[in-house]
Amino acid sequence: MQSSFRTVLITGASTGIGATYADRFARRGHGLVLVARDQGRLETLAARLRDDYRVPVDVVAADLTRAGDLGRVETRLRQDAEIGILVNNAGAAVGGGFASPDLDALERLVDLNVTSLMRLTGAVVPRFLAEGGGAIINLTSVLAVAPELMPGIYPATKAFVLTFSQSLQSELGPSGIYVQAVLPAATRTEIWERSGMDPNAFPAMMDVGELVDAALVGFDRKETITIPPLPDENQWTQFTAARQAMLPNFRQTHPADRYLDGAAAGR
C-alpha cells in the first residue's frame, strides 16, 4: 500500500489519532482531505503539513452528525477520483452507563460512531469497485470485544465497526478493496476530556504516535484486524478460530439438545 500515493480522506482529522494519521500519510507522500468540525485547527494542521511535506492538503469543515455536512463529504467521496484511501476515524464517547441514560446524547453518539461511518463507506465503495481497488481504515476499539470494561453504548458502537469491517473485507476483498479495522486500547487523546471522563483513571495509555505507527505497519501488511496493544497475536488467532468453529453449528432446523429437556419440562 505504501507505493500508492492516492489522496487520503481522514475524518476526525483536527487532533489526536486523525491528525497523526494525516502527518504519517503526508510523510509518505499522499495528498490529504482533512475532515473535522474545527475549521481553525484544520487550517493550522493543513498549513504545517503543506510546509513540512510539500503535499496538497484540502480542508472540509463538517459536523458528521448533521445530514447536510455529512452529505457534502459523501459527495466528495463519490466524485473525487483522487481519493483512494478513506480513514473513518471520527468518533466520540459518552460517560456513564445505561441506568439513567441521556438518550439524545446517545443518539448523537450513534449518529457519529455508526451512521456516519456506514454512510461514508457506502458512498466510496461503489467508486472503488468501479476502479478496481481502494482502502478503508476503520478505527474501532478493543472494547468491541471487551464490553465489560466500560458501561454504556460506546463499546456497542465499536462492536458495530469491527463486525462491519470484517463483513466488508469478506465481501469486497476479492474485488480489490482492502478493509482494515484498528483496535486501540486507551490512547492519549482529547476524547476523554470531551466525554467528561478522567484519563488519569486509566491504568495505562498509549501514545498516539506509537498507536498510529503500529496501525500503519498492520496496514502495510494488509491485516484485516490490527490490535496494537496485543502482545500475543496467537490470542486473536485462537479467538477467531473458536468463533469460526461455531459457524457450522448455527444452521440447524431444531434447537440444540441442551435446550430440549427444559422445553419438555415447561409443557
C-alpha positions as CSV (number, residue, x, y, z in Angstrom):
1,M,0.0,0.0,0.0
2,Q,2.9,2.3,0.5
3,S,3.6,2.5,-3.2
4,S,0.2,4.1,-3.8
5,F,0.2,7.8,-3.4
6,R,-3.5,8.4,-3.9
7,T,-5.2,11.0,-1.7
8,V,-6.4,10.0,1.8
9,L,-9.6,11.4,3.3
10,I,-9.5,11.4,7.1
11,T,-12.4,12.1,9.4
12,G,-11.9,13.5,12.8
13,A,-8.6,14.9,11.5
14,S,-8.1,18.0,13.5
15,T,-6.5,16.3,16.6
16,G,-5.4,13.1,18.1
17,I,-5.4,9.9,16.0
18,G,-6.8,11.6,12.9
19,A,-4.2,14.4,13.0
20,T,-1.4,11.8,13.5
21,Y,-2.7,9.7,10.5
22,A,-2.6,12.9,8.5
23,D,1.0,13.5,9.4
24,R,2.1,10.0,8.7
25,F,0.3,9.7,5.3
26,A,1.6,13.2,4.3
27,R,5.1,11.9,5.2
28,R,4.6,9.1,2.8
29,G,3.7,11.5,0.0
30,H,-0.1,11.3,0.0
31,G,-2.3,14.2,-0.6
32,L,-4.9,14.7,2.0
33,V,-8.6,15.7,2.5
34,L,-9.0,16.6,6.2
35,V,-12.5,16.5,7.7
36,A,-13.5,17.7,11.2
37,R,-15.7,20.3,12.9
38,D,-13.0,22.8,13.9
39,Q,-12.0,24.8,10.8
40,G,-9.3,26.7,12.6
41,R,-7.5,23.6,13.8
42,L,-7.8,22.0,10.4
43,E,-6.3,25.0,8.7
44,T,-3.4,25.2,11.1
45,L,-2.7,21.5,10.6
46,A,-3.0,21.7,6.9
47,A,-0.6,24.6,6.7
48,R,2.0,22.7,8.7
49,L,1.7,19.6,6.6
50,R,2.0,21.5,3.3
51,D,5.1,23.2,4.6
52,D,6.7,20.0,6.1
53,Y,5.9,17.5,3.3
54,R,5.0,19.5,0.2
55,V,1.8,17.6,-0.4
56,P,-1.6,19.0,-1.3
57,V,-4.0,19.3,1.6
58,D,-7.6,20.2,1.4
59,V,-9.8,21.0,4.4
60,V,-13.5,20.3,4.8
61,A,-15.2,21.7,8.0
62,A,-18.1,19.3,8.7
63,D,-20.1,18.0,11.6
64,L,-20.8,14.4,10.6
65,T,-23.9,14.3,12.9
66,R,-25.6,16.9,10.6
67,A,-27.2,15.5,7.5
68,G,-26.1,18.4,5.3
69,D,-22.5,18.3,6.3
70,L,-22.3,14.5,6.1
71,G,-23.9,14.7,2.6
72,R,-21.1,17.1,1.4
73,V,-18.5,14.6,2.5
74,E,-20.4,11.7,0.9
75,T,-20.5,13.6,-2.4
76,R,-16.7,14.3,-2.2
77,L,-16.1,10.6,-1.8
78,R,-18.3,9.7,-4.7
79,Q,-16.9,12.2,-7.1
80,D,-13.3,12.7,-6.3
81,A,-11.4,10.0,-8.1
82,E,-8.1,11.1,-6.5
83,I,-9.3,9.7,-3.1
84,G,-8.1,6.1,-2.8
85,I,-8.0,5.7,1.0
86,L,-10.7,6.5,3.5
87,V,-9.8,6.7,7.2
88,N,-13.0,6.5,9.3
89,N,-11.6,8.0,12.5
90,A,-14.3,10.4,13.7
91,G,-15.8,9.3,16.9
92,A,-16.8,10.2,20.4
93,A,-17.5,8.6,23.8
94,V,-20.2,9.3,26.4
95,G,-19.5,8.6,30.0
96,G,-21.8,6.7,32.3
97,G,-23.9,3.6,32.0
98,F,-27.5,2.9,30.9
99,A,-29.2,3.2,34.3
100,S,-30.1,6.8,33.7
101,P,-29.3,7.5,30.0
102,D,-29.3,10.8,28.2
103,L,-31.0,9.3,25.1
104,D,-30.4,12.4,22.9
105,A,-26.7,12.3,23.7
106,L,-26.6,8.6,23.0
107,E,-28.4,9.1,19.7
108,R,-25.8,11.6,18.6
109,L,-23.1,9.1,19.6
110,V,-24.6,6.5,17.3
111,D,-25.0,9.1,14.6
112,L,-21.3,9.8,14.7
113,N,-19.7,6.5,15.6
114,V,-22.0,4.3,13.5
115,T,-24.2,6.1,11.0
116,S,-21.7,8.5,9.6
117,L,-19.1,5.7,9.2
118,M,-21.6,3.5,7.4
119,R,-22.7,6.2,5.1
120,L,-19.2,7.4,4.2
121,T,-18.2,3.9,3.5
122,G,-21.3,3.3,1.4
123,A,-20.5,6.5,-0.6
124,V,-17.0,5.4,-1.6
125,V,-17.3,1.7,-2.1
126,P,-19.2,1.8,-5.5
127,R,-16.4,4.0,-6.9
128,F,-13.7,1.8,-5.5
129,L,-15.4,-1.2,-7.1
130,A,-15.6,0.5,-10.4
131,E,-11.9,1.5,-10.2
132,G,-10.8,-2.0,-9.1
133,G,-9.3,-1.0,-5.7
134,G,-9.1,1.2,-2.7
135,A,-8.6,1.0,1.0
136,I,-10.7,1.7,4.1
137,I,-9.3,2.1,7.6
138,N,-11.9,1.9,10.3
139,L,-10.9,2.9,13.9
140,T,-12.8,0.8,16.3
141,S,-11.6,-0.2,19.9
142,V,-10.6,-3.2,22.0
143,L,-13.9,-2.5,23.8
144,A,-15.6,-4.1,20.7
145,V,-14.5,-7.5,22.2
146,A,-14.4,-6.4,25.8
147,P,-17.7,-4.5,26.5
148,E,-17.4,-5.4,30.2
149,L,-14.6,-2.8,30.6
150,M,-16.8,0.3,30.0
151,P,-20.5,0.8,30.8
152,G,-22.9,2.3,28.2
153,I,-23.2,2.0,24.5
154,Y,-19.7,3.2,23.4
155,P,-18.4,-0.5,23.2
156,A,-21.5,-1.4,21.2
157,T,-20.8,1.3,18.6
158,K,-17.3,0.0,18.3
159,A,-18.5,-3.6,18.0
160,F,-20.6,-2.5,15.0
161,V,-17.5,-1.0,13.4
162,L,-15.5,-4.2,14.0
163,T,-18.1,-6.6,12.6
164,F,-18.9,-4.2,9.7
165,S,-15.2,-4.1,8.8
166,Q,-14.9,-7.9,8.9
167,S,-18.0,-8.3,6.7
168,L,-16.8,-5.7,4.2
169,Q,-13.4,-7.3,3.9
170,S,-15.1,-10.7,3.3
171,E,-17.4,-9.2,0.7
172,L,-15.1,-6.7,-1.1
173,G,-11.6,-8.1,-0.6
174,P,-11.8,-10.4,-3.7
175,S,-12.7,-7.3,-5.7
176,G,-9.5,-5.4,-4.7
177,I,-10.8,-3.3,-1.8
178,Y,-8.8,-3.6,1.4
179,V,-10.6,-3.0,4.7
180,Q,-8.6,-2.7,8.0
181,A,-10.1,-2.5,11.5
182,V,-7.8,-0.9,14.0
183,L,-8.5,-1.7,17.7
184,P,-6.7,0.7,20.0
185,A,-6.9,0.4,23.8
186,A,-6.9,3.6,25.8
187,T,-4.9,6.2,23.9
188,R,-3.8,9.7,25.0
189,T,-6.1,12.0,23.0
190,E,-8.8,14.7,23.8
191,I,-11.7,12.2,23.6
192,W,-11.6,11.6,27.4
193,E,-11.9,15.3,28.4
194,R,-14.6,15.8,25.7
195,S,-16.6,12.9,27.0
196,G,-16.3,14.0,30.7
197,M,-14.1,11.1,31.7
198,D,-10.9,11.3,33.7
199,P,-7.9,10.0,31.6
200,N,-6.0,9.6,34.9
201,A,-8.5,6.9,35.9
202,F,-7.0,4.5,33.3
203,P,-4.0,2.5,34.5
204,A,-2.1,2.9,31.2
205,M,-2.5,4.9,28.0
206,M,-0.7,4.5,24.7
207,D,1.0,7.5,23.0
208,V,-1.0,8.4,19.9
209,G,2.1,8.4,17.6
210,E,3.0,4.9,18.7
211,L,-0.5,3.7,18.1
212,V,-0.7,5.1,14.5
213,D,2.7,3.9,13.6
214,A,1.8,0.4,14.7
215,A,-1.5,0.6,12.9
216,L,0.3,1.5,9.7
217,V,2.6,-1.5,10.0
218,G,-0.6,-3.6,10.0
219,F,-1.9,-1.5,7.1
220,D,1.2,-2.3,5.0
221,R,0.9,-6.0,5.9
222,K,-2.8,-5.8,4.8
223,E,-4.0,-7.1,8.1
224,T,-7.8,-7.2,8.4
225,I,-7.6,-6.8,12.2
226,T,-4.8,-4.7,13.8
227,I,-4.6,-4.6,17.6
228,P,-1.5,-2.5,18.5
229,P,-1.6,-3.2,22.3
230,L,-2.0,-7.0,22.0
231,P,1.4,-8.7,22.6
232,D,0.5,-12.3,21.6
233,E,-1.1,-12.5,18.1
234,N,-2.0,-16.1,18.8
235,Q,-4.6,-15.0,21.3
236,W,-6.5,-13.2,18.5
237,T,-5.9,-16.2,16.1
238,Q,-7.3,-18.6,18.7
239,F,-10.3,-16.3,19.5
240,T,-11.1,-16.1,15.7
241,A,-10.7,-19.9,15.3
242,A,-13.1,-20.5,18.2
243,R,-15.7,-18.2,16.8
244,Q,-15.4,-19.7,13.3
245,A,-15.7,-23.2,14.7
246,M,-19.2,-22.4,15.8
247,L,-20.4,-21.2,12.4
248,P,-21.4,-24.7,11.0
249,N,-23.5,-25.3,14.1
250,F,-25.7,-22.2,13.6
251,R,-27.5,-23.8,10.7
252,Q,-30.0,-26.0,12.5
253,T,-33.6,-26.8,12.0
254,H,-34.2,-27.6,15.7
255,P,-32.9,-26.2,19.0
256,A,-29.8,-27.9,20.4
257,D,-30.3,-30.9,22.6
258,R,-29.2,-29.0,25.6
259,Y,-32.5,-26.9,25.4
260,L,-34.9,-29.8,24.7
261,D,-35.2,-31.2,28.2
262,G,-36.1,-27.7,29.5
263,A,-38.6,-27.2,26.7
264,A,-40.3,-30.5,27.5
265,A,-40.4,-29.7,31.2
266,G,-42.2,-26.4,30.5
267,R,-45.0,-28.1,28.6
